[in-house]
Amino acid sequence: MFQPVSDSSFVPGEHSVLKFWTQHDTFRRLRERNRGGKRWSFLDGPITANNPMGVHHAWGRTYKDTYQRFFAMTGHDQRYQNGFDCQGLWVEVEVEKQLGLGTKTAVNEYGIDNFVNECKRRVLRFAARQTEQSQRLGYWMEWDDPEQLRTLAEHLGTDEQVTFQPPRGEAVTAAAHQVVEKLGNPEWGGSYFTFSTENNETIWDFLKKCFTRGKIYQGHDVMPWSGRGGSAYSQMEIAEGRKLTTHKSVFVRFPLRDRDNEFLLIWTTTPWTLTSNVGAAVNPDLDYVKIKANRDDAVYYFAKENLNYQRLSTEFREGFGRPEWKWPKGLGKLKTIAQIFKEQGGFDELGVVKGAELVGLAYEGPFDDLPAQQSDGGFPVDENNLAVNGASWHQVIDGGRDSRGNAHVVAGEGTGIVHMAPGCGDIDHKIGVSVGMPVIAPLHEDGTY
């Protein structure tokens, strides 16, 4: 049915094209032909120079190269500058593994200057490797010589002089650190590196301008934190490191003040944040059931829908969204709240109230005796909010809505009452700041209380 075709040998063909471009100096001649044309500036990346490129990098660079080639075909004079991201925990963690350092204390003992130089050496070595990989892809950029980048890495931290030939201009002879801090500058060309002096000084100059215009203030925010490294994580690092773990969630009851033996029922999958509890959020439009436990006549409030709601039923059947994230073996379905109370002597329904009726009620927190909860202005202390502390603030609030108009507090998983720890989560923090909650974050930078 089909005519036979000869086997295609793509790799030899690719090498043939690359060889042709090199022999005919195609890239330089293209730039000369377009010089003086309409400008089109494209800055690539930067990807982190911390390991060899992955397939996803090659995929992205192929698309980017296509854009540049299109504008080259239309006569545009282009910048053709690649970039390398040199900062962040990704680089530092790999260097710590390489040096056998496990904590920030160990890094300090090794010496910050020595550690920074090791990080820069790693970046330069993998910038050289990624440059070679990008050239192999046929990605047209004004590249530095990979071997010269490796030479800079080898001599960084010494007083030895090295000779560096940038893509533009005359060769430079200087100490390696003096060359490294100027990589990617407009006179030299080549890839830009975020650790360059020009980049860092530009950032500081921008911050100074923001400061003089009153755009910088001191405050609090919540971010992912590495207790081992004593530094913040990026959201990308958190997403890349996400995995499914099994641990116990807990039901907690918050005693209502001035209401004998009455409680808010809370369910949390992050019990370690209870030390930082300041408020409890409800949905004013939800129905909340009021029940009395037969065991001790204690009265509980929680969302009516949650009484018989089968928590995580879909996940029990289908897993958690990834093939490797299956329901833990040997663990049965989670019990409903009604089942839990029935197993402990049963309960009686006393009535239903709207969430709006709970707003404003005061309660006692689970760890009010902690110094952080007793600290006026929160912990660390906010000088602008000294009138309250965590223990005195505890009250029920309207959980509000997000930017799309969706309620933050819903029935379903949990109890319809969300424990708020503005020192532990970004949504809690935004809501807490909006209603004047003190922020409680009782951890040292190494993750200990």
Protein Blocks (a to p, Z undefined) as FASTA:
>chain_A
ZZcdddddfklmmmmmmmmmmmnommmmmmmmmgoiacddddehjaddfbccdfklmmmm
mmmmmmmmmmmmnopacfkiacddfbdjklmmmmmmmnopabfklmmmnopklmmmmmmm
mmmmmmmmmmmmmmmnopacddddfklmmmmmmmgoiabdcddddfedcdddddfklmmm
mgoiaklgpjddfkbmklmmmmmmmmmmmmmnopaccddddddddfklopacdfklmmmm
gccddddddddddddehiahiacddddfblmlmmmgfbdcddfkbccdddddfklopacd
ddfklmmpcehklmmmnonoiaklccdehiacdddfklmmmmnnpaadfbdcdfklmgop
acddfklmbmklmpghiaaddfklmmbcfklmoccddebjafkopafbdchehjhpacdd
fklbfklmmmmmmnopacddfbcfkopZZ
